[in-house]
């Protein structure tokens, strides 16, 4: 099958091989044959690791880490007291939190459309389906598989090249990081830090505040620099060409290809209007996330000022960064620690808040994603391993 060419606003064209099972993923350039394919013998240091064994090892490590974190979360809890806290929750607060989840998923899908519109117009329905399945995969599969499944599903359903779809996920994550850090800085600057805490907790708070300022400044500088390169493709090429020559040959082509894809993803943020729309939608989305924390905490009798939810949310994001399925364990431990360690919230309502916010944010979308995948005849694992190529050998497809 002949190759198609993908071009993104001034960047060098990328050759794509849609539907070719033995070629590279759609939208990704070929990196050339490996040692075995080129006739060179594999040394004992380059012996291939069976893919099934590698996947099983990653899954075992991810599940083991989740189990360890859950043990740390539950080990000092009075389960009877936790049960009373959960049963005494105010239903109205939980209902509001569930409504926020229902609103936030389509909002995230709409923002993704904005990031992809420089490549191809995607309907809200297709973006919503891919987003739902991707987030469900993040819960049901280890090692952040959902970050691959989401663009892969969109590529299967719409024919959108995989490389820019994957690059848009990286851009989305960078925007989310900057937004969360800015909200934390607003919290730290607004005088909502806890009073009367121990010197140790005060030192941890100060360290977190300084780290947020440094990471926020670096993230904004990187974002601005990448945006400049994305807006000026010729300048980007003058930067990437020497970089490719200086990198080790084994990794140069892959790294530069990924950078080109990422810069292509930033093509969606070239004008002031683009920046304003994406900044506003991201801010609304994360303020809704903070409101979700706030109303769930209130449902368990925790009365804190709304901006304190920015602080708790920052800890939640750190917990979600731990590579367990759906952030299980890491999320719960981080949220509970933020409430008990800094604001002296009792252990039972803090743990109940962590359990409820995670369940409300992840269970509905996981059920919906599982339903969509079941109707397609595929499985999450096959989606994660088959990538962006077309229907697999069984003939199943996610195409509408």
URLIN-V662650 format. One record per residue. N is the residue number from 0. RES is the residue in one letter. D_FIRST is the distance of its C-alpha to the first C-alpha in Angstrom with 1 decimal. Layout:
n:N res:RES d_first:D_FIRST
n:N res:RES d_first:D_FIRST
//
This chain:
n:0 res:X d_first:0.0
n:1 res:X d_first:3.8
n:2 res:X d_first:6.6
n:3 res:X d_first:9.4
n:4 res:X d_first:12.9
n:5 res:X d_first:15.7
n:6 res:X d_first:19.3
n:7 res:X d_first:22.5
n:8 res:X d_first:25.6
n:9 res:X d_first:26.1
n:10 res:X d_first:24.3
n:11 res:X d_first:21.9
n:12 res:X d_first:18.3
n:13 res:X d_first:16.1
n:14 res:X d_first:12.4
n:15 res:X d_first:10.8
n:16 res:X d_first:7.8
n:17 res:X d_first:8.5
n:18 res:X d_first:8.4
n:19 res:X d_first:7.4
n:20 res:X d_first:10.8
n:21 res:X d_first:11.2
n:22 res:X d_first:10.4
n:23 res:X d_first:12.9
n:24 res:X d_first:14.1
n:25 res:X d_first:12.7
n:26 res:X d_first:14.7
n:27 res:X d_first:16.0
n:28 res:X d_first:15.6
n:29 res:X d_first:15.1
n:30 res:X d_first:18.6
n:31 res:X d_first:18.1
n:32 res:X d_first:18.8
n:33 res:X d_first:22.0
n:34 res:X d_first:25.0
n:35 res:X d_first:24.1
n:36 res:X d_first:20.6
n:37 res:X d_first:22.2
n:38 res:X d_first:25.0
n:39 res:X d_first:27.7
n:40 res:X d_first:29.8
n:41 res:X d_first:30.2
n:42 res:X d_first:33.7
n:43 res:X d_first:35.8
n:44 res:X d_first:35.4
n:45 res:X d_first:31.6
n:46 res:X d_first:31.6
n:47 res:X d_first:28.8
n:48 res:X d_first:30.3
n:49 res:X d_first:29.0
n:50 res:X d_first:27.0
n:51 res:X d_first:29.2
n:52 res:X d_first:32.3
n:53 res:X d_first:31.3
n:54 res:X d_first:30.6
n:55 res:X d_first:33.8
n:56 res:X d_first:35.8
n:57 res:X d_first:34.6
n:58 res:X d_first:35.4
n:59 res:X d_first:38.8
n:60 res:X d_first:39.7
n:61 res:X d_first:38.8
n:62 res:X d_first:40.7
n:63 res:X d_first:43.6
n:64 res:X d_first:43.9
n:65 res:X d_first:44.0
n:66 res:X d_first:46.7
n:67 res:X d_first:48.7
n:68 res:X d_first:48.6
n:69 res:X d_first:49.6
n:70 res:X d_first:52.5
n:71 res:X d_first:53.6
n:72 res:X d_first:53.4
n:73 res:X d_first:55.5
n:74 res:X d_first:57.8
n:75 res:X d_first:60.6
n:76 res:X d_first:60.3
n:77 res:X d_first:62.9
n:78 res:X d_first:60.7
n:79 res:X d_first:63.5
n:80 res:X d_first:63.9
n:81 res:X d_first:60.1
n:82 res:X d_first:60.2
n:83 res:X d_first:63.0
n:84 res:X d_first:61.2
n:85 res:X d_first:58.1
n:86 res:X d_first:60.2
n:87 res:X d_first:62.2
n:88 res:X d_first:59.3
n:89 res:X d_first:59.8
n:90 res:X d_first:57.3
n:91 res:X d_first:57.1
n:92 res:X d_first:55.7
n:93 res:X d_first:53.0
n:94 res:X d_first:52.1
n:95 res:X d_first:51.7
n:96 res:X d_first:49.5
n:97 res:X d_first:47.3
n:98 res:X d_first:47.1
n:99 res:X d_first:45.9
n:100 res:X d_first:43.0
n:101 res:X d_first:42.1
n:102 res:X d_first:42.2
n:103 res:X d_first:40.6
n:104 res:X d_first:37.2
n:105 res:X d_first:36.4
n:106 res:X d_first:37.7
n:107 res:X d_first:35.4
n:108 res:X d_first:32.4
n:109 res:X d_first:33.6
n:110 res:X d_first:34.0
n:111 res:X d_first:30.4
n:112 res:X d_first:29.3
n:113 res:X d_first:31.4
n:114 res:X d_first:29.6
n:115 res:X d_first:26.1
n:116 res:X d_first:27.0
n:117 res:X d_first:26.1
n:118 res:X d_first:22.4
n:119 res:X d_first:22.3
n:120 res:X d_first:25.0
n:121 res:X d_first:25.2
n:122 res:X d_first:27.8
n:123 res:X d_first:30.7
n:124 res:X d_first:29.9
n:125 res:X d_first:26.5
n:126 res:X d_first:27.9
n:127 res:X d_first:30.9
n:128 res:X d_first:28.9
n:129 res:X d_first:26.8
n:130 res:X d_first:30.0
n:131 res:X d_first:32.0
n:132 res:X d_first:29.5
n:133 res:X d_first:29.2
n:134 res:X d_first:33.0
n:135 res:X d_first:33.5
n:136 res:X d_first:31.1
n:137 res:X d_first:33.3
n:138 res:X d_first:36.2
n:139 res:X d_first:34.9
n:140 res:X d_first:32.8
n:141 res:X d_first:34.1
n:142 res:X d_first:33.1
n:143 res:X d_first:32.1
n:144 res:X d_first:29.0
n:145 res:X d_first:29.3
n:146 res:X d_first:28.4
n:147 res:X d_first:24.8
n:148 res:X d_first:24.8
n:149 res:X d_first:25.7
n:150 res:X d_first:22.8
n:151 res:X d_first:20.4
n:152 res:X d_first:21.9
n:153 res:X d_first:21.7
n:154 res:X d_first:18.1
n:155 res:X d_first:17.4
n:156 res:X d_first:19.8
n:157 res:X d_first:19.0
n:158 res:X d_first:15.5
n:159 res:X d_first:17.4
n:160 res:X d_first:15.9
n:161 res:X d_first:17.6
n:162 res:X d_first:19.1
n:163 res:X d_first:21.4
n:164 res:X d_first:22.3
n:165 res:X d_first:23.4
n:166 res:X d_first:25.2
n:167 res:X d_first:27.1
n:168 res:X d_first:28.5
n:169 res:X d_first:30.0
n:170 res:X d_first:31.5
n:171 res:X d_first:32.9
n:172 res:X d_first:34.5
n:173 res:X d_first:36.1
n:174 res:X d_first:37.5
n:175 res:X d_first:38.9
n:176 res:X d_first:40.5
n:177 res:X d_first:42.2
n:178 res:X d_first:43.4
n:179 res:X d_first:44.9
n:180 res:X d_first:46.6
n:181 res:X d_first:48.1
n:182 res:X d_first:49.5
n:183 res:X d_first:51.0
n:184 res:X d_first:52.6
n:185 res:X d_first:54.0
n:186 res:X d_first:55.5
n:187 res:X d_first:56.9
n:188 res:X d_first:58.4
n:189 res:X d_first:59.9
n:190 res:X d_first:62.5
n:191 res:X d_first:61.1
n:192 res:X d_first:61.1
n:193 res:X d_first:63.2
n:194 res:X d_first:66.9
n:195 res:X d_first:69.2
n:196 res:X d_first:66.5
n:197 res:X d_first:67.2
n:198 res:X d_first:66.9
n:199 res:X d_first:64.0
n:200 res:X d_first:62.1
n:201 res:X d_first:63.1
n:202 res:X d_first:61.7
n:203 res:X d_first:58.4
n:204 res:X d_first:58.2
n:205 res:X d_first:58.9
n:206 res:X d_first:56.3
n:207 res:X d_first:53.7
n:208 res:X d_first:54.8
n:209 res:X d_first:54.5
n:210 res:X d_first:51.1
n:211 res:X d_first:49.8
n:212 res:X d_first:51.2
n:213 res:X d_first:49.6
n:214 res:X d_first:46.2
n:215 res:X d_first:46.3
n:216 res:X d_first:47.2
n:217 res:X d_first:44.5
n:218 res:X d_first:41.8
n:219 res:X d_first:43.0
n:220 res:X d_first:43.0
n:221 res:X d_first:39.5
n:222 res:X d_first:38.3
n:223 res:X d_first:40.0
n:224 res:X d_first:38.6
n:225 res:X d_first:35.0
n:226 res:X d_first:35.6
n:227 res:X d_first:36.9
n:228 res:X d_first:33.9
n:229 res:X d_first:31.5
n:230 res:X d_first:33.6
n:231 res:X d_first:33.5
n:232 res:X d_first:30.1
n:233 res:X d_first:31.7
n:234 res:X d_first:34.3
n:235 res:X d_first:31.7
n:236 res:X d_first:29.9
n:237 res:X d_first:33.4
n:238 res:X d_first:33.8
n:239 res:X d_first:30.5
n:240 res:X d_first:30.3
n:241 res:X d_first:33.6
n:242 res:X d_first:32.9
n:243 res:X d_first:29.8
n:244 res:X d_first:32.0
n:245 res:X d_first:34.7
n:246 res:X d_first:32.8
n:247 res:X d_first:32.3
n:248 res:X d_first:29.1
n:249 res:X d_first:28.1
n:250 res:X d_first:27.9
n:251 res:X d_first:27.7
n:252 res:X d_first:23.9
n:253 res:X d_first:23.6
n:254 res:X d_first:26.9
n:255 res:X d_first:26.2
n:256 res:X d_first:22.7
n:257 res:X d_first:24.5
n:258 res:X d_first:27.3
n:259 res:X d_first:25.0
n:260 res:X d_first:23.5
n:261 res:X d_first:27.1
n:262 res:X d_first:28.4
n:263 res:X d_first:25.6
n:264 res:X d_first:27.0
n:265 res:X d_first:30.4
n:266 res:X d_first:29.4
n:267 res:X d_first:30.6
n:268 res:X d_first:34.2
n:269 res:X d_first:34.9
n:270 res:X d_first:37.7
n:271 res:X d_first:41.1
n:272 res:X d_first:40.1
n:273 res:X d_first:37.0
n:274 res:X d_first:39.3
n:275 res:X d_first:41.9
n:276 res:X d_first:39.7
n:277 res:X d_first:38.0
n:278 res:X d_first:41.3
n:279 res:X d_first:43.1
n:280 res:X d_first:40.6
n:281 res:X d_first:40.5
n:282 res:X d_first:44.3
n:283 res:X d_first:44.8
n:284 res:X d_first:42.4
n:285 res:X d_first:44.2
n:286 res:X d_first:47.6
n:287 res:X d_first:46.8
n:288 res:X d_first:45.9
n:289 res:X d_first:49.3
n:290 res:X d_first:51.0
n:291 res:X d_first:49.6
n:292 res:X d_first:51.2
n:293 res:X d_first:54.4
n:294 res:X d_first:54.8
n:295 res:X d_first:53.9
n:296 res:X d_first:56.5
n:297 res:X d_first:59.0
n:298 res:X d_first:58.4
n:299 res:X d_first:59.7
n:300 res:X d_first:62.6
n:301 res:X d_first:61.3
n:302 res:X d_first:62.6
n:303 res:X d_first:61.0
n:304 res:X d_first:60.3
n:305 res:X d_first:56.9
n:306 res:X d_first:55.8
n:307 res:X d_first:56.4
n:308 res:X d_first:53.3
n:309 res:X d_first:51.4
n:310 res:X d_first:52.8
n:311 res:X d_first:52.0
n:312 res:X d_first:48.4
n:313 res:X d_first:48.0
n:314 res:X d_first:49.0
n:315 res:X d_first:46.7
n:316 res:X d_first:43.7
n:317 res:X d_first:44.8
n:318 res:X d_first:44.9
n:319 res:X d_first:41.5
n:320 res:X d_first:40.2
n:321 res:X d_first:41.1
n:322 res:X d_first:38.0
n:323 res:X d_first:39.2
n:324 res:X d_first:37.6
n:325 res:X d_first:38.5
n:326 res:X d_first:41.0
n:327 res:X d_first:43.3
n:328 res:X d_first:46.4
n:329 res:X d_first:45.8
n:330 res:X d_first:46.0
n:331 res:X d_first:49.1
n:332 res:X d_first:50.9
n:333 res:X d_first:50.2
n:334 res:X d_first:51.4
n:335 res:X d_first:54.4
n:336 res:X d_first:55.3
n:337 res:X d_first:55.1
n:338 res:X d_first:57.5
n:339 res:X d_first:60.0
n:340 res:X d_first:59.9
n:341 res:X d_first:60.4
n:342 res:X d_first:61.9
n:343 res:X d_first:64.0
n:344 res:X d_first:62.4
n:345 res:X d_first:63.5
n:346 res:X d_first:61.0
n:347 res:X d_first:60.6
n:348 res:X d_first:59.7
n:349 res:X d_first:57.4
n:350 res:X d_first:55.5
n:351 res:X d_first:55.5
n:352 res:X d_first:54.0
n:353 res:X d_first:51.2
n:354 res:X d_first:50.4
n:355 res:X d_first:50.5
n:356 res:X d_first:48.5
n:357 res:X d_first:45.7
n:358 res:X d_first:45.8
n:359 res:X d_first:45.9
n:360 res:X d_first:43.0
n:361 res:X d_first:40.7
n:362 res:X d_first:41.7
n:363 res:X d_first:40.9
n:364 res:X d_first:37.4
n:365 res:X d_first:36.7
n:366 res:X d_first:37.8
n:367 res:X d_first:35.8
n:368 res:X d_first:32.6
n:369 res:X d_first:33.2
n:370 res:X d_first:33.8
n:371 res:X d_first:30.5
n:372 res:X d_first:28.5
n:373 res:X d_first:30.6
n:374 res:X d_first:29.7
n:375 res:X d_first:25.9
n:376 res:X d_first:26.3
n:377 res:X d_first:25.1
n:378 res:X d_first:27.3
n:379 res:X d_first:27.8
n:380 res:X d_first:27.1
n:381 res:X d_first:23.7
n:382 res:X d_first:22.8
n:383 res:X d_first:24.2
n:384 res:X d_first:22.4
n:385 res:X d_first:18.9
n:386 res:X d_first:18.7
n:387 res:X d_first:16.5
n:388 res:X d_first:13.5
n:389 res:X d_first:13.2
n:390 res:X d_first:15.6
n:391 res:X d_first:16.7
n:392 res:X d_first:17.1
n:393 res:X d_first:20.3
n:394 res:X d_first:18.6
n:395 res:X d_first:20.8
n:396 res:X d_first:19.7
n:397 res:X d_first:21.6
n:398 res:X d_first:20.4
n:399 res:X d_first:23.5
//
